[in-house]
Structure formats: structure tokens, C-alpha cells
């Protein structure tokens, strides 16, 4: 049972990474032009199916986040039940916030639908302003959620470090990633005007934020940890 749950978690983390690279890295990055509402509006109207595919990718990520929260709790709870439960709730809380953020993208899709009769009477400038507002809302709400996600990674990193079975390099990467997410997105939320500092933080923590969960996902998938071994030997 534990092996199957661990593999479910590993697959979820890896699928999530691919979906995020597609939805945010490829689609969002190519269609949304920062500081240019007209170009962004034109891109979204020209590629409605691609933008809807991005939204579906986020829905897949939400489902994988729920599966990962359950799998990590199940695998790590023998190490320390209370801490693993906290980690699961932090990830589920993050997932709920991400769901709210993604709802802004649904509104953007409606605002850029050239066939919608509900938009008759709005000027292009008004539609573009509304579109940019909801795109910024997506980024801002998601950023707040990533503070919770950083807390989740810190708890998972601590549990992985205590397990005695998960490689220490993965534990360290998770701890650094958690600290990086919290620092980066607290800064983005509270002091967004400090752009240079935020860029430095992002650059410093880029590797652990990318490799931490990927390493854990591969470990869960190919070598199932059994934290109960450490827990039993310590008792």
C-alpha cells in the first residue's frame, strides 16, 4: 500500500512539473506580454484554444496537488504524525488559493472571447484594462498561495531529513526551496517595488525551487522510502 501511494505521489509531482512548464512556462509566457495590453489581448483572441489548454493544465495541477498532499502525508506520517498533517494541510490550503487564482484566468478567457455577445458595448480599451486586471490578480493571488507552499516544503524537508531514508541532498533542497518560496513571495507581496532584490532572491533560490520537488518525485517513484524503519529504530 505504501509503495503504491508513494508512486502515486511521485507521478503526481512529475506530471505537475510538466503541466506547469506547459501552462505557465510556455503558454502564459508566450501569450501574455507584460506591459502591453493590446498585444496580450490580440494574442489571446488569436489563440483561444491554446489559452484554454493553459487553464486545463492548471486544473490538472490542482488535481495533482491534492494527490501529492495525500501521498506525502501517508508516506511521511510514520516519521512525525503532527508535522506531516501540517504539511498536508499547508499544501491543500495552497491548492485552494491556486484555484481562486486560476478562476481569474477563466474570466480573462471570457473577456477575450470575440464571439461573446455579453461583451457588446465595451470598448477595446475597457476590455484590455479588465483583462490586465484579472491577469495581475492571477499572479498576485498565486504569489500569496506560494507562501503557503513554501511552508509545506519546509515541513516536508524536515520530515525527509528526519526519515533517515530519503537522501539528505533532497532534504536540503526542499528546505532551501521552502525558504526561497517564502522569502521571494513575501517580498513580491509586501514590497513589490524592490524589484532588484526580488530578482536576486529568485536567482539565488532558482536551483532548489526547481530541483527540490523533482528530486523528491523521482525518489518516491523509483525508490519507495519507508520512514517507519527510522521511527522504529529510534523507539
N, C-alpha and C positions, 0 to 999 in steps of 0.2 A: 504493500500500500504506500509506504513512504517513498519507495523508488518511483512509483507511478506519479505521485504528487510532485516529487522533485523534478521529474522530466516535464511535467505539465508547466511548472514554474519556469524551467529553463527555456522551453519552447515559447512561452508567453513573452519572456524578456527579449528573446531574439527576434520574434515576429514584431514586437513593439518597436525595436530599433529600426527594422526595415521600413515599417509603416511610417515612423516619424521622419526618416530620411526622405521618403517619398512625399508625404503630406507637407511637411514644413520645409525640409531642405530643398526639394525640387519644385513642387507645385507653388507653394506660397512664395518661395524665394524668386520664382520666375514671373509670377503674375502680379505681385504687389510691388510697386515702385515707390519706395519711401520718398515722401515729399512731393509726389507728382500725382494728384488725384485724377487728372484727366487720363494719363497713361494707364493708371491702375484700372480705372473704370472701363477704358477701352479693352484692356487685356481680359478682364473678367467677362465682358459682354461677348468677346470673340471666342472665349474658351469656357463656356458654361459647364460642359460635361467634365472637363478637367478639374474645375473648381469643386464640383460636386463629388468627384473622386477624392479630392483632398478631405472633404467633410466625412466621407465614408471611411477614409483612413483614420481619422480621429476617433470615429465610433469604434473601429477595430482596436485602437489603442486603449480606449476606455474599457472594453471587454477584457483585454489582456492585463490591464492594471488590476482589475478585480481578481482575475485568476492568479496573478502573481502575488497579490496580498494574501490570498488564501493559502497558496503553496508555501510561501516563505514562513507564514505563521505555523503551518503544520510541520515543516521540516525543522524549524529552529526553536519551537516551543519547549522541547525537552531540555534545552540549554538553560533557559530562564523564561518561564511562562509569562510573567507580567510584562517584561520588556518586549517579548515577541508579540504580545497582544497590542501593546502600544504602537509598535512598528506597523502592524496590520491596520490599525485604526488611522494612523497618520497617512498611510497610502490611500486608504479608502476616502479619507477626507480630501486629500489632494485630487483624487479622481472625481469627486463631486464638484470641486471648484473648476477642474478642467472641463467638465460637462457644461457648466454655466458659461465658460469662455467659448466653447465651441458653438453654443447657441447663437452667439454674435455672428459667427460665420454663416449660419443659416439665414439670418437677417440680411447679411451682405449679398447672399445669393439671390434673395428676393428683390433687393434694391437694384440689382444689375440685370434682372430678367427683362429683356427688351419686349417680351410678349405679354407682360403683366398689364392688365387693364387697370389695376389698382394704382399704378404709377402715373397715369394720365393726369396732367395738370401740374406736375412737378417740373421745374426747370432742370436741365442737366447739372447746373452748379449746385442746386439743392440736393440732388441725388448723390452727387460726388461728395458733398460735405457729410451727408448722413453715412455714406459708405465708409469714409475715412474714420468717422467717429466710432463705428462699430468694429472696424479693423483695429483701431487703437484700444478699444475696450477688450477685444480678444487678447491682445498682448499684455495689457495691464492686469486683467483678471488671472490669466495663466501665470504671470510672474508671481502674483501673490500665492497661488497654489504651489509653485515650485519651492517656496519657503517651507511649506509643509512636507514636500517631497524630500527636501534636504534633511529634515528631521527624521524622516523614515530611513534614509540611507545611513544616517548616524547610528540609529538603533540597530539596523541590520549589520553594519560594520562592527559594532560592539559585540553582537551575538556571534558573528562569524569569527571574531578574534578569540572569543571565549570557547568556541566549539572544539578547538584543538584538531579539527579535521579539515577545515577549509584552509587553503593556502594563505599564509599571512599577507602576501602581496595583495590578494584580493581584499582582505580586511582593510589594509591600509588605504587602498584605492577607494573603497567605499566610504571610509571615514573622511578622506580628503574631499571626495565628491560631495558628501553631505555638507561639510563646512563651506565648500565652494558655492553650492547652490544657495545656501542661506545667506552668505555674505553678498553674493552677486545680486540676488533678487531683493534682499533688504535694501541694498544701495539703489537699485533701479526703482524701487517703490518709494523710498523716503527721500533720496537725494538724486533724482534723475539728471540734475544739471551737472553733476560731477562725471561727465562723460569719459574723460581720460582715465580716471580712477577705475571706473566700471570696465573699460576696455582692458586695463592691466589685470584686474581680477579675473576676467573671462579668459585671458591668455594664460595666466598662471595655473588656473584650475581646469583648463581645457582637457588635458590628458586624463586625469582621474574621473572627470564628469562623463567622459566618453567611454573609458575602459572599465570603470568600476562595475556597472551592472552587466556589461557584456561579458566580463570575466566570470562574474557570478552565474550568469545564464549558461555559459559553456560548462562550468563546473557542475551545476545541477543536472545538465543534460547528459554529460558523459561520465561523470563520476559522482554518484549519489552520496552526499555526506550523511553521516549518522551521528549527530551531536549527542545522542544518548550514551555513546561509548565514553565520551569525556565526562558527562554528567554522572554516570555510574561509577567511574573510576575515582571521581572526586569525593564521592559519598563514603 
